[in-house]
Amino acid sequence: MNTASPLFYAAPVIAGVLSAVLAKALGAMNILPDQPNERSLHHRAIPRAGGIGVLAGIIGGALLTGLSLPVVWIAFGLAIVSLADDHWSLPALLRLLLHFVAALVFVMSFGPWPASWLFLFLVFGLVWMTNLYNFMDGADGLAGGMAIFGFGACAAAASIHGHAPIAMLSFCIVAAAAGFLLFNYPPARIFMGDVGSVPLGFMAGAIGLTGWKEGIWPLIFPFIAFAPFIVDATVTLLRRALRKERVWQAHREHFYQRLVLSGWTHRRLAIAEYAMMLVCSVSAVLLTLVPSVGVILISLGVGLLLLGSMIMIDKRWRLFLRAHRA
């Protein structure tokens, strides 16, 4: 990789422009219209191929910078599978199996691990990250915003600690997501679709793992940087599992969905989520600059903030249901 090349520094700009151009074109062509269903918060068909533009921007930026990180090419493979799923609705078990294969290949690329439990934890964690991003891609501007703030934290931390490959790849992802967000910010004219959300979820976990292995940040870093998505998806899944519901079925029980269903507009939700994402991303970067005690305190602070938000949303939801039963 030649960091002296003008293309190296122009790559994020090119990634953003390419993503924006493709998102506009794909939206105009109405490719893969997303029909409203039991999970949807929208009421009309909207094309869901925007992820093609996001991935094209990311890969284009990676090629221009000479990056050959495994995360990019595994994400590209997941994008192909996810595009097929967007079009043909692949069986859930097949999708999950392929996600495990991708996670195994990536985690094994680091070589042998000192403990089998750690290896399994990282594989399952990476599979969960791959899927939760898709679960949270259900409201205008949400997935694109999380990419900007979450990968922005990765880019900032990697830059501060002098790791050019991770920094530049993360900057390309931020730029590509920003290009897409121009057409996905409420009211959305195009959705990301699985072709974008699944690879982004994988890259969030994979870049987080890479940065940890390279000594850039602690293992908790990606959990804090992407906490708004991780916490909402994880708590919602656990609640459904405890109620013995079919966790793989579409639903509208995420905290962000309940806010919209109880009266919030997509724009108000996006602004509130962006504020939360900003706090988490800044906190994640701070984790790399403070001693161990600071890491614990920052993590606890973010956890309490998210817990308080969930309690308030639950209270709002109960009041909403009570008012509609009256």
C-alpha positions in Angstrom: 0.0 0.0 0.0 1.4 3.3 -1.1 0.3 5.9 1.5 2.0 8.7 -0.5 -0.3 8.1 -3.5 -3.0 10.8 -4.0 -5.5 7.9 -4.6 -4.9 6.7 -1.1 -6.4 9.8 0.4 -9.0 10.3 -2.3 -10.4 6.8 -1.9 -13.0 7.7 0.8 -14.3 10.6 -1.4 -14.5 8.3 -4.4 -16.2 5.6 -2.2 -18.8 8.1 -1.1 -19.5 9.5 -4.6 -19.8 6.0 -6.1 -22.2 4.9 -3.4 -24.3 8.0 -3.8 -24.5 7.7 -7.6 -25.4 4.0 -7.5 -28.0 4.5 -4.7 -29.7 7.2 -6.8 -29.6 5.1 -10.0 -30.8 1.9 -8.3 -33.6 3.8 -6.5 -34.7 5.3 -9.8 -34.8 1.9 -11.4 -36.9 0.6 -8.4 -34.8 -2.6 -8.1 -36.0 -5.2 -5.6 -39.0 -3.3 -4.2 -39.5 -4.0 -0.4 -43.1 -4.7 0.2 -44.5 -3.8 3.6 -44.8 -6.8 6.0 -45.3 -7.6 9.7 -41.8 -6.2 10.5 -42.0 -3.1 8.3 -42.4 0.5 9.5 -43.1 1.8 6.0 -46.4 1.7 4.2 -45.3 1.6 0.5 -42.9 -0.4 -1.6 -39.4 1.1 -1.6 -36.4 -0.4 -3.5 -33.9 -2.2 -1.2 -30.8 -2.4 -3.3 -28.9 0.5 -1.8 -26.4 -1.9 -0.2 -25.1 -2.6 -3.7 -23.9 1.0 -3.9 -22.5 0.9 -0.3 -20.4 -2.3 -1.1 -19.3 -0.9 -4.4 -18.0 2.2 -2.7 -16.2 0.2 0.0 -14.6 -2.2 -2.4 -13.7 0.6 -4.8 -12.0 2.5 -2.0 -10.2 -0.6 -0.9 -8.9 -1.3 -4.4 -7.7 2.3 -4.8 -5.8 2.2 -1.5 -4.3 -1.2 -2.3 -5.9 -2.8 0.8 -6.1 -6.6 0.7 -7.6 -7.2 4.1 -9.6 -10.5 4.3 -12.5 -8.7 5.8 -13.3 -6.9 2.5 -13.4 -10.1 0.4 -15.4 -12.2 2.9 -17.8 -9.3 3.1 -18.1 -9.3 -0.7 -19.0 -13.0 -0.6 -21.6 -12.3 2.1 -23.0 -9.5 -0.1 -23.5 -12.0 -3.0 -25.4 -14.4 -0.7 -27.4 -11.6 0.7 -28.3 -10.3 -2.7 -29.6 -13.7 -3.6 -31.6 -13.7 -0.3 -33.1 -10.3 -1.1 -34.3 -11.7 -4.5 -35.2 -15.3 -3.7 -35.6 -15.4 0.1 -33.1 -18.2 0.9 -33.8 -20.6 3.8 -32.8 -19.1 7.2 -30.8 -22.2 8.1 -28.7 -21.9 4.9 -28.1 -18.2 5.5 -26.9 -18.9 9.0 -24.7 -21.7 7.9 -23.0 -19.4 5.4 -22.6 -16.8 8.0 -20.8 -19.3 10.3 -18.5 -20.3 7.4 -17.6 -16.7 6.9 -16.9 -16.2 10.6 -14.8 -19.4 10.8 -12.7 -18.4 7.8 -12.0 -15.0 9.2 -11.2 -16.0 12.8 -9.0 -18.9 11.5 -7.1 -16.4 9.4 -5.5 -15.1 12.5 -3.9 -18.5 13.2 -4.3 -20.7 16.3 -6.0 -19.4 19.4 -4.7 -20.1 22.9 -8.1 -21.4 24.1 -10.9 -23.2 22.3 -13.6 -21.2 24.3 -12.1 -18.0 23.0 -12.2 -19.2 19.4 -15.9 -20.3 19.8 -16.8 -17.0 21.5 -15.3 -14.9 18.7 -16.9 -17.0 15.9 -20.4 -16.9 17.5 -19.9 -13.2 18.3 -19.0 -12.5 14.7 -22.1 -14.4 13.5 -24.2 -12.4 15.9 -22.8 -9.1 14.7 -23.4 -10.1 11.1 -27.1 -10.7 11.8 -27.9 -8.0 14.3 -27.0 -5.3 11.9 -29.7 -6.8 9.5 -32.2 -6.9 12.4 -31.7 -3.3 13.1 -32.0 -2.1 9.5 -35.7 -1.4 9.8 -36.1 2.4 10.0 -35.1 5.2 7.7 -31.5 6.4 8.2 -30.7 4.0 11.0 -28.2 1.5 9.4 -26.4 4.2 7.4 -26.1 6.3 10.5 -24.7 3.5 12.6 -22.1 2.8 9.9 -21.0 6.5 9.9 -20.7 6.7 13.7 -19.5 3.1 14.4 -16.9 2.9 11.7 -16.0 6.5 12.3 -14.9 5.5 15.8 -12.8 2.7 14.2 -11.3 5.1 11.8 -10.5 7.7 14.5 -9.0 5.2 16.9 -6.9 3.5 14.2 -5.6 6.9 13.0 -4.7 8.0 16.5 -2.7 4.8 17.0 -1.1 4.9 13.5 -2.7 1.9 11.9 -3.3 3.1 8.3 -5.0 0.0 6.8 -7.8 -0.2 9.3 -8.2 3.6 9.4 -8.5 3.9 5.6 -10.9 1.0 5.2 -13.0 2.4 8.0 -13.0 5.9 6.4 -14.1 4.3 3.1 -17.0 2.6 4.9 -18.0 5.9 6.5 -17.9 7.7 3.2 -19.9 4.9 1.4 -22.5 4.9 4.1 -22.7 8.7 3.9 -23.3 8.5 0.1 -26.1 6.0 0.7 -27.6 8.1 3.6 -28.2 11.0 1.2 -31.1 8.9 -0.2 -32.0 6.9 2.9 -32.4 9.7 5.5 -36.1 10.2 6.3 -38.1 10.0 4.2 -36.2 7.2 2.6 -36.1 6.8 -1.2 -34.1 3.6 -1.1 -33.3 0.9 1.6 -30.0 -0.8 2.2 -31.4 -4.4 2.0 -29.6 -7.5 3.2 -26.9 -7.0 0.5 -25.7 -4.0 2.5 -26.7 -4.7 6.2 -25.2 -8.2 6.4 -21.7 -7.3 5.1 -21.7 -4.2 7.3 -22.5 -6.2 10.4 -19.7 -8.7 9.5 -17.2 -5.9 8.9 -18.2 -4.2 12.2 -17.2 -7.4 14.1 -14.2 -8.3 11.9 -12.6 -4.8 12.0 -13.3 -4.8 15.8 -11.5 -8.1 16.1 -8.6 -7.1 13.9 -8.0 -3.9 15.9 -8.0 -5.9 19.1 -5.5 -8.4 17.7 -3.3 -5.5 16.4 -3.4 -4.0 19.9 -5.2 -0.8 18.8 -8.1 -1.1 21.2 -9.5 -3.5 23.9 -11.9 -6.2 22.9 -14.8 -4.2 24.3 -14.2 -1.4 21.8 -16.6 -2.7 19.0 -19.3 -3.4 21.6 -19.2 0.2 22.7 -18.8 1.7 19.2 -21.8 -0.2 17.9 -23.7 -0.4 21.3 -27.0 1.1 20.1 -27.4 -1.7 17.6 -25.9 -4.5 19.7 -28.0 -3.8 22.9 -31.3 -3.3 21.1 -31.0 -6.4 19.0 -29.6 -8.6 21.8 -32.1 -7.6 24.5 -35.0 -8.0 22.1 -33.9 -11.4 21.0 -33.4 -12.6 24.6 -36.9 -11.3 25.5 -38.5 -13.2 22.6 -36.5 -16.3 23.5 -37.6 -16.2 27.1 -41.2 -15.9 26.0 -40.5 -19.0 23.8 -41.4 -17.1 20.6 -39.9 -17.9 17.2 -36.9 -15.6 17.3 -36.2 -16.0 13.6 -39.6 -14.6 12.5 -40.1 -11.0 11.5 -41.5 -8.8 14.3 -41.8 -5.2 15.4 -40.6 -5.5 19.0 -37.2 -3.7 18.8 -37.0 -0.6 20.9 -36.6 1.6 17.9 -39.7 0.1 16.3 -41.7 0.7 19.4 -40.8 4.4 19.4 -42.1 4.7 15.8 -45.2 2.7 16.5 -46.0 4.8 19.6 -45.8 8.0 17.6 -42.3 9.1 16.8 -41.5 10.1 13.3 -38.6 8.4 11.4 -36.8 11.7 11.4 -37.1 12.2 15.2 -36.0 8.6 15.8 -33.0 9.0 13.5 -31.9 12.2 15.3 -32.2 10.6 18.7 -30.3 7.5 17.6 -27.6 9.6 16.1 -27.1 11.4 19.4 -26.8 8.0 21.1 -24.5 6.7 18.4 -22.3 9.8 18.8 -21.9 9.3 22.5 -21.1 5.7 22.1 -18.6 6.3 19.3 -16.7 9.0 21.2 -16.7 6.8 24.3 -15.2 4.0 22.3 -12.4 6.2 21.0 -11.7 7.3 24.6 -11.3 3.7 25.6 -8.1 3.6 23.6 -6.7 6.6 25.4 -7.3 5.8 29.1 -6.0 3.3 31.6 -7.9 0.1 32.6 -9.9 1.9 35.3 -11.1 4.4 32.7 -12.1 1.6 30.3 -14.3 0.1 33.1 -15.8 3.5 34.0 -16.6 4.5 30.4 -18.1 1.1 29.7 -20.3 1.3 32.8 -21.4 4.8 31.9 -22.5 3.7 28.4 -24.2 0.7 29.8 -26.2 2.8 32.3 -27.1 5.3 29.5 -28.5 2.5 27.3 -30.3 0.8 30.3 -32.0 4.1 31.2 -33.1 4.6 27.6 -34.6 1.1 27.4 -36.5 1.6 30.7 -37.9 4.9 29.4 -38.9 3.3 26.0 -40.6 0.4 27.8 -42.5 2.9 30.0 -43.6 4.8 26.9 -44.7 1.6 25.2 -46.8 0.5 28.2 -48.5 3.9 28.4 -49.2 3.7 24.6 -50.7 0.2 24.9 -52.8 1.3 27.9 -54.2 4.3 26.0 -55.2 2.2 23.0 -57.0 -0.4 25.2 -59.0 2.3 26.9 
